[in-house]
């Protein structure tokens, strides 16, 4: 075969997170924003729509898309069944309690007479966690006659900004006589994923203990009181400052010394068992790192996780588990459900064919790139590629003031690589529209979309200068629907389709498949690269069906 299909030229995949397709103009941020670059691409180049939600990306029927599911599907070339679905099935067939990680932790807590501490996001969305999973774990703990303390995190991003009262009602119904609510926190603190350790420490401090010489954690008589005070201060669910509820005093533990160590030293260790129930790996990763005292900066360990110079360890080895793998490098933290490796992923297939790659994004969304790099630990992928993560700007008190995030910097780095690095495949992740639409503010969302469009325009120019083929799509929808079904401001992901645009002057007349999904993007990239699609990919090239 000859011709443009096998031409060795760079291929750039630009993913516009949260830019979905919706015909209606009302409450449609994508329609309201000034996006001339995207409009020109739609007008001048082959365009189609792709399914980016539900079973098409490994989620349940009718479920909105998510960044993690979208990127995982883009990287795998097939719909990879989500961890959440696998957990749902284990609950339905009553096998969750026999899962090795779950059963081991329950028996360990029972043997030690320890309380079981459960960590989970309360949300109307299932993008990070499910209340059904928390309820199932409470039932299993009750069967083992364990005392349970729940540490709940409020959402305010993947759902309405102020909707926690109804969720707290549901949680109250799920708690039995042996289970109590220990702490409440907004996800801005407990679920920071961008290295703001001081913010995560606020949640950690409330959960673990008060330093002997340090300040005590805030307290509220009830979760409802804490929420009322938050709303009275003009804040939303995600901004609730971590607080202890009722009589909760922190983890039970004591100062002990390991005399078997080469240099015996005193430190504080708890006597608790813990289980993190979020299914998205990014949300509770930093808190898990703090709780298990692993892979954290030395200065953080010294300054925040110590008491009078003595280390504080919230959970001993094997006493903390997670529903899914948050970080493959965390030791002695069993995961109940881990993703099976995909031997036919896009990057691994390209690496086997000797093709190089370079991925670009910003640090706040590194976990989505991890989902794309499903085989990221494979040395063939590591040796054939690079990754550039631009630091996301620190959140200020009013995080509505940062509409550009790091899109300009990501675009500059990617454009420089397209024109000079000689890479075969480039992935460019522009996350602004999704992250900032999640704040539920119309004007912020529109400014974010316009910043994304400006970055896309730069990338288009660079791709054309380098003779590269540019593919534009999105991981899922969000910004095209600014309100929920009750007309409340919402930053939730949607089930709407997303665009797919083939930007290549040699292919202006190409007809793309009219029905496709994100699973078809990887086979399309391989077709453009002249690389055979592996059997593991169930997606089909959008070109082959034209």
C-alpha positions as CSV (number, residue, x, y, z in Angstrom):
1,X,0.0,0.0,0.0
2,X,1.3,3.4,-0.9
3,X,0.2,7.0,-0.7
4,X,-0.7,9.4,2.1
5,X,-1.8,6.6,4.4
6,X,1.7,5.3,5.0
7,X,3.5,8.6,4.9
8,X,5.8,8.9,7.9
9,X,4.7,12.2,9.2
10,X,3.9,13.3,12.8
11,X,0.4,12.6,14.1
12,X,-1.0,14.9,16.8
13,X,-4.0,14.0,18.9
14,X,-5.4,17.1,20.7
15,X,-7.9,16.2,23.4
16,X,-10.2,19.0,24.5
17,X,-11.5,17.8,27.9
18,X,-15.2,18.7,28.5
19,X,-16.0,20.0,25.0
20,X,-19.1,18.0,24.0
21,X,-21.6,18.5,21.3
22,X,-25.2,19.7,22.0
23,X,-27.5,21.3,19.4
24,X,-29.3,23.6,21.8
25,X,-27.9,27.1,22.4
26,X,-29.5,27.6,25.9
27,X,-27.0,27.1,28.7
28,X,-24.5,25.8,26.2
29,X,-21.0,27.2,27.0
30,X,-19.4,25.8,23.8
31,X,-22.0,27.7,21.8
32,X,-21.7,30.9,23.8
33,X,-17.9,31.1,23.8
34,X,-16.0,32.8,21.0
35,X,-14.0,29.8,19.5
36,X,-12.9,30.8,16.0
37,X,-10.2,28.1,15.7
38,X,-12.6,25.3,16.4
39,X,-15.2,26.8,14.2
40,X,-12.8,27.0,11.3
41,X,-11.8,23.4,11.7
42,X,-15.4,22.2,11.7
43,X,-16.0,24.2,8.5
44,X,-12.9,23.2,6.5
45,X,-12.1,19.7,7.5
46,X,-13.8,16.2,7.8
47,X,-15.8,16.1,11.0
48,X,-17.9,13.5,12.8
49,X,-19.3,12.8,16.3
50,X,-18.1,10.1,18.7
51,X,-19.9,8.4,21.6
52,X,-18.0,9.2,24.8
53,X,-20.2,7.9,27.6
54,X,-21.9,4.8,28.8
55,X,-20.8,1.3,27.6
56,X,-18.9,3.0,24.7
57,X,-16.2,3.9,27.3
58,X,-16.7,1.0,29.7
59,X,-19.3,2.7,31.9
60,X,-22.9,1.6,32.8
61,X,-25.8,2.3,30.4
62,X,-26.7,6.0,30.5
63,X,-23.7,7.0,32.6
64,X,-22.1,10.3,31.6
65,X,-18.5,10.2,30.4
66,X,-15.5,11.0,32.5
67,X,-12.0,12.1,31.8
68,X,-10.5,8.9,33.1
69,X,-12.8,6.6,31.1
70,X,-12.3,8.8,28.0
71,X,-8.5,8.8,28.1
72,X,-8.4,5.1,29.0
73,X,-10.6,4.3,26.0
74,X,-8.5,6.6,23.7
75,X,-5.4,4.8,24.8
76,X,-6.7,1.2,24.6
77,X,-8.7,1.4,21.4
78,X,-11.5,-0.4,23.1
79,X,-14.0,0.1,25.9
80,X,-12.2,-1.0,29.0
81,X,-14.8,-2.0,31.7
82,X,-14.6,0.5,34.5
83,X,-13.6,-0.5,38.0
84,X,-16.9,0.9,39.2
85,X,-18.8,-1.6,37.0
86,X,-16.7,-4.5,38.3
87,X,-17.5,-3.4,41.9
88,X,-21.2,-3.1,41.2
89,X,-21.1,-6.7,39.9
90,X,-19.3,-7.9,43.0
91,X,-21.9,-6.3,45.1
92,X,-24.8,-7.8,43.1
93,X,-23.4,-11.3,43.3
94,X,-22.4,-10.8,47.0
95,X,-18.7,-11.6,46.3
96,X,-17.3,-8.2,47.4
97,X,-16.8,-9.4,51.0
98,X,-14.8,-12.4,49.7
99,X,-12.4,-10.1,47.7
100,X,-8.9,-10.8,49.0
101,X,-8.1,-7.2,49.9
102,X,-11.5,-6.6,51.6
103,X,-11.5,-9.9,53.5
104,X,-7.9,-9.5,54.7
105,X,-8.5,-6.0,56.0
106,X,-11.7,-7.0,57.8
107,X,-10.0,-9.9,59.5
108,X,-7.0,-7.9,60.4
109,X,-9.2,-5.2,62.0
110,X,-11.2,-7.9,63.9
111,X,-8.1,-9.6,65.2
112,X,-6.6,-6.3,66.4
113,X,-9.8,-5.0,67.8
114,X,-9.3,-1.9,65.6
115,X,-11.9,0.4,64.2
116,X,-12.3,0.4,60.4
117,X,-12.0,3.9,58.9
118,X,-13.7,4.3,55.5
119,X,-12.8,7.2,53.2
120,X,-15.1,8.2,50.3
121,X,-16.4,11.1,48.2
122,X,-20.2,11.8,48.6
123,X,-21.4,12.9,45.1
124,X,-24.4,12.8,42.8
125,X,-21.9,11.7,40.2
126,X,-20.1,8.4,40.1
127,X,-17.0,9.8,38.4
128,X,-14.9,9.3,41.6
129,X,-17.0,7.2,44.0
130,X,-20.4,5.7,44.6
131,X,-22.5,5.8,47.7
132,X,-23.6,2.2,46.8
133,X,-20.0,1.1,47.3
134,X,-19.8,2.8,50.7
135,X,-23.1,1.2,51.8
136,X,-21.9,-2.2,50.7
137,X,-18.7,-1.8,52.7
138,X,-20.7,-0.8,55.8
139,X,-22.7,-3.9,55.5
140,X,-19.6,-6.1,55.2
141,X,-18.1,-4.4,58.3
142,X,-21.3,-4.9,60.2
143,X,-21.1,-8.7,59.3
144,X,-17.7,-8.7,60.9
145,X,-19.0,-6.8,63.9
146,X,-16.5,-3.9,63.4
147,X,-16.8,-0.4,64.7
148,X,-16.7,1.9,61.7
149,X,-15.7,5.6,61.3
150,X,-16.6,7.3,58.0
151,X,-14.5,10.2,56.7
152,X,-16.7,11.8,54.0
153,X,-15.6,14.2,51.3
154,X,-18.0,16.6,49.7
155,X,-18.0,17.1,45.9
156,X,-19.3,20.4,44.5
157,X,-17.6,19.9,41.2
158,X,-18.9,16.8,39.4
159,X,-22.4,17.8,40.6
160,X,-24.2,21.0,41.8
161,X,-21.9,23.1,43.9
162,X,-24.3,23.0,46.9
163,X,-26.1,19.7,47.0
164,X,-24.6,18.0,50.1
165,X,-27.6,18.1,52.4
166,X,-29.4,15.4,50.5
167,X,-26.2,13.3,50.3
168,X,-25.7,13.6,54.1
169,X,-29.3,12.4,54.5
170,X,-28.5,9.3,52.4
171,X,-25.3,8.7,54.4
172,X,-27.2,9.0,57.7
173,X,-29.5,6.2,56.5
174,X,-26.6,4.0,55.6
175,X,-24.8,4.3,59.0
176,X,-25.9,1.7,61.5
177,X,-25.4,1.6,65.3
178,X,-21.7,0.7,65.0
179,X,-20.8,3.3,62.4
180,X,-20.3,7.0,62.9
181,X,-19.2,10.0,60.8
182,X,-15.7,11.1,62.0
183,X,-14.8,14.0,59.7
184,X,-16.2,16.0,56.8
185,X,-14.1,17.7,54.2
186,X,-14.4,19.5,50.9
187,X,-12.7,17.8,48.0
188,X,-10.5,20.9,47.5
189,X,-8.6,19.7,50.6
190,X,-9.0,15.9,50.9
191,X,-8.8,15.3,47.1
192,X,-6.2,17.7,45.9
193,X,-4.1,16.0,43.2
194,X,-1.6,18.7,42.3
195,X,1.0,18.6,45.1
196,X,-0.7,21.1,47.4
197,X,0.3,19.1,50.5
198,X,-0.6,21.9,52.9
199,X,-4.2,21.7,51.8
200,X,-4.3,17.9,52.0
201,X,-2.8,18.1,55.5
202,X,-5.9,20.0,56.7
203,X,-7.9,16.8,56.0
204,X,-5.1,14.6,57.3
205,X,-4.9,16.5,60.6
206,X,-8.6,16.3,61.2
207,X,-8.6,12.5,60.5
208,X,-5.4,11.5,62.4
209,X,-4.6,13.4,65.6
210,X,-3.7,16.8,67.1
211,X,0.1,17.3,67.5
212,X,1.0,17.7,71.1
213,X,2.3,21.3,70.6
214,X,0.1,22.1,67.6
215,X,-3.3,23.5,66.9
216,X,-6.4,21.4,67.3
217,X,-8.6,20.5,64.3
218,X,-11.9,22.4,63.9
219,X,-15.0,20.7,65.2
220,X,-18.8,20.8,64.5
221,X,-21.5,19.1,66.5
222,X,-22.9,17.6,63.3
223,X,-22.3,17.4,59.6
224,X,-25.3,19.5,59.0
225,X,-23.9,22.3,61.3
226,X,-20.6,22.2,59.4
227,X,-22.4,22.5,56.1
228,X,-24.6,25.4,57.2
229,X,-21.6,27.3,58.4
230,X,-19.8,26.7,55.1
231,X,-22.8,28.0,53.1
232,X,-23.2,31.0,55.4
233,X,-19.6,31.9,54.6
234,X,-20.4,31.9,50.9
235,X,-18.5,28.7,50.1
236,X,-19.6,25.6,48.4
237,X,-19.4,21.8,49.1
238,X,-15.9,21.4,47.7
239,X,-14.6,24.3,49.8
240,X,-15.7,23.0,53.2
241,X,-12.8,23.2,55.6
242,X,-12.0,19.8,57.1
243,X,-13.8,19.4,60.4
244,X,-14.2,16.8,63.1
245,X,-17.8,15.8,63.7
246,X,-19.3,15.2,67.2
247,X,-17.0,13.4,69.6
248,X,-14.5,12.2,67.1
249,X,-10.9,12.8,68.5
250,X,-8.8,11.2,65.8
251,X,-7.2,7.8,65.4
252,X,-6.4,5.7,68.4
253,X,-2.6,5.1,68.8
254,X,0.5,5.7,70.9
255,X,4.2,6.5,70.8
256,X,6.2,3.3,70.3
257,X,9.8,2.4,69.5
258,X,11.0,-0.2,67.0
259,X,14.1,-1.5,68.8
260,X,14.7,-4.0,66.0
261,X,15.6,-1.1,63.6
262,X,19.3,-0.3,63.0
263,X,18.7,3.0,64.7
264,X,15.8,2.7,67.1
265,X,13.6,5.7,67.2
266,X,10.3,6.7,68.8
267,X,7.3,7.5,66.6
268,X,3.5,7.7,66.9
269,X,1.6,4.8,65.2
270,X,-2.2,4.3,65.1
271,X,-4.0,1.1,65.8
272,X,-6.6,1.5,63.1
273,X,-7.4,-0.1,59.7
274,X,-8.4,2.0,56.7
275,X,-10.1,1.6,53.4
276,X,-10.3,4.3,50.6
277,X,-13.4,3.8,48.4
278,X,-12.8,6.3,45.6
279,X,-12.5,4.5,42.3
280,X,-10.7,7.3,40.4
281,X,-7.0,6.9,41.2
282,X,-6.3,10.6,41.4
283,X,-8.7,11.8,44.0
284,X,-7.4,10.3,47.2
285,X,-3.9,9.5,46.1
286,X,-2.1,12.3,48.0
287,X,-4.2,11.6,51.1
288,X,-3.3,7.9,50.9
289,X,0.4,8.8,50.5
290,X,0.1,10.9,53.7
291,X,-1.8,8.3,55.6
292,X,0.7,5.6,54.8
293,X,3.7,8.0,54.9
294,X,5.0,7.0,51.4
295,X,6.2,8.9,48.3
296,X,5.9,12.4,49.9
297,X,8.5,15.2,49.8
298,X,11.0,15.0,52.7
299,X,10.2,18.5,53.9
300,X,6.5,17.5,54.1
301,X,7.3,14.4,56.1
302,X,9.4,16.4,58.5
303,X,7.2,19.5,58.8
304,X,3.7,18.1,58.7
305,X,3.8,14.4,59.5
306,X,5.9,14.6,62.6
307,X,5.3,15.5,66.2
308,X,8.3,17.0,68.1
309,X,10.5,15.5,65.5
310,X,9.0,12.0,65.9
311,X,7.4,10.5,62.8
312,X,3.6,10.0,62.8
313,X,2.2,6.9,60.9
314,X,-1.5,6.9,60.5
315,X,-1.8,3.3,59.2
316,X,0.7,0.5,59.5
317,X,1.8,-1.8,56.6
318,X,-1.1,-3.8,55.2
319,X,-3.6,-1.9,57.4
320,X,-4.7,0.4,54.7
321,X,-6.3,-0.7,51.4
322,X,-8.0,0.9,48.4
323,X,-10.7,-0.1,46.0
324,X,-8.5,0.4,43.0
325,X,-4.8,1.1,42.5
326,X,-4.0,4.7,43.3
327,X,-0.3,4.5,42.7
328,X,1.5,1.3,41.6
329,X,4.6,2.4,43.5
330,X,2.8,2.5,46.9
331,X,4.0,-0.5,49.0
332,X,1.9,-2.6,51.3
333,X,-1.3,-0.9,50.1
334,X,-3.5,-3.7,48.6
335,X,-6.1,-2.8,46.0
336,X,-9.3,-4.8,45.8
337,X,-9.6,-4.2,42.0
338,X,-6.8,-3.3,39.7
339,X,-6.9,-2.7,35.9
340,X,-5.8,-5.7,33.8
341,X,-3.0,-4.8,31.5
342,X,-3.8,-4.3,27.9
343,X,-1.2,-5.8,25.6
344,X,-2.7,-4.0,22.6
345,X,-2.7,-0.4,23.8
346,X,-2.0,2.4,21.3
347,X,1.4,3.4,22.7
348,X,2.6,-0.1,23.1
349,X,1.6,-0.9,19.5
350,X,3.4,2.2,18.3
351,X,6.5,1.4,20.4
352,X,6.7,-2.1,19.0
353,X,6.6,-0.6,15.5
354,X,9.5,1.7,16.5
355,X,7.4,4.8,16.7
356,X,8.2,7.5,19.3
357,X,5.7,9.6,21.3
358,X,5.5,12.7,23.4
359,X,2.6,13.5,25.7
360,X,1.8,17.0,27.0
361,X,-0.6,18.1,29.7
362,X,-0.7,19.8,33.1
363,X,-0.1,18.5,36.5
364,X,-3.7,18.8,37.8
365,X,-4.7,16.2,35.2
366,X,-1.7,13.8,35.3
367,X,-4.0,11.0,36.3
368,X,-5.9,11.2,33.0
369,X,-2.6,10.8,31.2
370,X,-1.9,7.8,33.4
371,X,-5.1,6.3,32.1
372,X,-4.0,6.9,28.5
373,X,-0.6,5.3,29.4
374,X,-2.3,2.1,30.6
375,X,1.0,0.2,30.0
376,X,3.1,3.1,31.2
377,X,5.4,0.9,33.1
378,X,6.3,-1.1,30.0
379,X,9.9,-0.3,29.2
380,X,9.1,-0.2,25.4
381,X,6.8,2.7,26.1
382,X,9.1,4.4,28.5
383,X,12.1,4.1,26.1
384,X,10.2,5.3,23.0
385,X,8.5,8.4,24.5
386,X,8.5,11.4,26.7
387,X,6.0,13.2,28.9
388,X,5.9,16.9,29.6
389,X,3.6,18.1,32.5
390,X,3.3,21.9,32.9
391,X,2.6,22.9,36.5
392,X,-1.0,23.9,37.0
393,X,-1.4,27.3,38.8
394,X,-2.1,27.1,42.5
395,X,-5.7,27.6,43.4
396,X,-6.3,31.0,45.0
397,X,-9.0,31.6,47.6
398,X,-11.4,32.4,44.8
399,X,-10.5,29.8,42.3
400,X,-12.8,31.4,39.7
401,X,-9.9,33.7,39.0
402,X,-7.8,31.3,36.9
403,X,-9.7,30.8,33.7
404,X,-6.6,30.0,31.5
405,X,-5.0,27.4,33.8
406,X,-1.9,26.3,31.9
407,X,-3.3,25.9,28.4
408,X,-1.0,28.6,26.9
409,X,2.1,26.9,28.4
410,X,0.9,23.4,27.3
411,X,0.4,24.7,23.8
412,X,3.8,26.4,23.6
413,X,5.6,23.2,24.7
414,X,3.6,21.0,22.3
415,X,4.1,23.4,19.4
416,X,7.8,23.5,19.9
417,X,7.9,19.7,19.9
418,X,5.7,19.4,16.8
419,X,8.1,21.5,14.8
420,X,11.4,20.3,16.1
421,X,11.5,17.1,18.1
422,X,10.8,14.6,15.3
423,X,8.4,12.5,17.4
424,X,6.0,10.3,15.5
425,X,3.0,10.7,17.8
426,X,2.1,13.5,20.1
427,X,-0.8,13.7,22.6
428,X,-1.8,17.1,23.7
429,X,-4.3,17.3,26.6
430,X,-6.1,20.7,27.2
431,X,-8.1,20.3,30.4
432,X,-9.4,23.8,31.0
433,X,-12.9,23.5,29.8
434,X,-13.6,20.4,32.0
435,X,-11.8,21.5,35.1
436,X,-13.2,25.0,35.2
437,X,-16.7,24.0,34.0
438,X,-16.7,21.9,37.1
439,X,-16.8,25.1,39.1
440,X,-20.3,25.7,37.9
441,X,-19.7,29.3,36.9
442,X,-20.9,30.3,33.4
443,X,-18.5,33.2,32.7
444,X,-15.5,31.2,34.0
445,X,-16.4,28.3,31.7
446,X,-16.7,30.6,28.7
447,X,-13.3,32.2,29.4
448,X,-11.8,28.7,29.8
449,X,-13.2,27.6,26.5
450,X,-11.8,30.7,24.8
451,X,-8.4,30.0,26.3
452,X,-8.6,26.4,25.0
453,X,-9.5,27.7,21.5
454,X,-6.6,30.1,21.5
455,X,-4.2,27.2,22.4
456,X,-5.8,25.0,19.7
457,X,-5.2,27.7,17.1
458,X,-1.5,27.7,17.9
459,X,-1.4,24.0,17.7
460,X,-3.1,24.0,14.3
461,X,-0.5,26.5,12.9
462,X,2.4,24.4,14.3
463,X,1.0,21.1,12.9
464,X,0.6,22.7,9.4
465,X,4.1,24.1,9.5
466,X,5.5,20.6,10.4
467,X,3.3,18.8,7.9
468,X,1.7,16.9,10.7
469,X,-1.8,15.3,10.7
470,X,-3.8,16.8,13.6
471,X,-6.8,14.9,15.1
472,X,-9.0,16.9,17.5
473,X,-11.5,15.3,19.9
474,X,-12.6,15.4,23.5
475,X,-12.5,12.9,26.4
476,X,-16.1,13.6,27.3
477,X,-18.7,16.4,27.4
478,X,-19.3,19.0,30.1
479,X,-19.1,22.7,29.1
480,X,-21.9,22.3,26.6
481,X,-24.4,21.8,29.4
482,X,-24.1,24.5,32.1
483,X,-27.2,23.5,34.2
484,X,-28.7,20.3,35.4
485,X,-32.2,19.0,34.9
486,X,-33.5,21.3,37.7
487,X,-31.9,24.3,36.0
488,X,-29.2,24.6,38.7
489,X,-25.7,25.6,37.8
490,X,-23.7,22.4,37.3
491,X,-20.3,21.3,36.4
492,X,-21.1,17.7,35.9
493,X,-19.9,15.6,33.0
494,X,-22.5,14.8,30.3
495,X,-23.5,11.9,28.1
496,X,-23.3,14.0,25.0
497,X,-21.1,13.0,22.0
498,X,-17.8,14.7,21.3
499,X,-16.4,16.0,18.0
500,X,-13.7,14.3,16.0
501,X,-11.9,16.4,13.3
502,X,-9.3,15.2,10.9
503,X,-7.1,18.2,10.1
504,X,-4.9,17.4,7.1
505,X,-4.9,19.3,3.9
506,X,-4.2,16.1,1.9
507,X,-7.4,14.6,3.3
508,X,-10.0,17.4,3.0
509,X,-12.3,15.2,0.9
510,X,-12.1,12.2,3.3
511,X,-15.4,10.9,4.6
512,X,-15.5,9.8,8.2
513,X,-17.7,7.2,9.7
514,X,-20.9,8.7,10.9
515,X,-21.3,6.4,13.9
516,X,-18.2,5.9,16.1
517,X,-16.8,6.1,19.6
518,X,-13.6,7.1,21.3
519,X,-12.5,3.5,20.9
520,X,-12.2,4.2,17.2
521,X,-9.5,6.9,17.6
522,X,-6.6,4.6,18.3
523,X,-7.2,2.4,15.3
524,X,-7.5,5.6,13.2
525,X,-4.1,6.7,14.4
526,X,-2.6,3.4,13.6
527,X,-4.1,3.4,10.1
528,X,-2.6,6.9,9.5
529,X,0.7,5.6,10.8
530,X,0.7,2.5,8.6
531,X,0.8,0.2,11.7
532,X,-1.5,-2.8,11.9
533,X,-4.2,-2.7,14.5
534,X,-3.8,-5.4,17.2
535,X,-6.5,-7.9,17.9
536,X,-7.0,-6.5,21.4
537,X,-8.5,-3.3,19.9
538,X,-12.2,-3.7,19.2
539,X,-12.4,-0.2,17.8
540,X,-12.3,0.3,14.0
541,X,-10.6,3.0,12.0
542,X,-12.9,5.9,11.2
543,X,-11.1,6.0,7.8
544,X,-11.7,2.4,6.9
545,X,-15.5,2.8,7.0
546,X,-15.5,6.0,4.9
